[in-house]
């Protein structure tokens, strides 16, 4: 899987503007949590492909760069596992 320009491997997700906000929103909004968990539950290769396509779609639609960057972080397996755990706990 190729690295997305918005999520270079040397950056921490804490440095990605909007990532924490994305997780908070998922913890606060059940519909968003369900959507993200459905994505995060996918096998890694499929998840990565879907995220690449989603990020490209969001860019074409003019979505804020911080949202695209936050979503792109979820292509990383370790980040996806941690995000999944946080969302399942409800942010606690």
Secondary structure, DSSP 8 states (H G I E B T S, - for coil): ----TTS-TTS-GGGSTTHHHHHHHHHH-HHHHHHHHHHHTS-HHHHHHHHHHHHHHHHHTT--HHHHHHHHHTTSHHHHHHHHHHHHHTT-
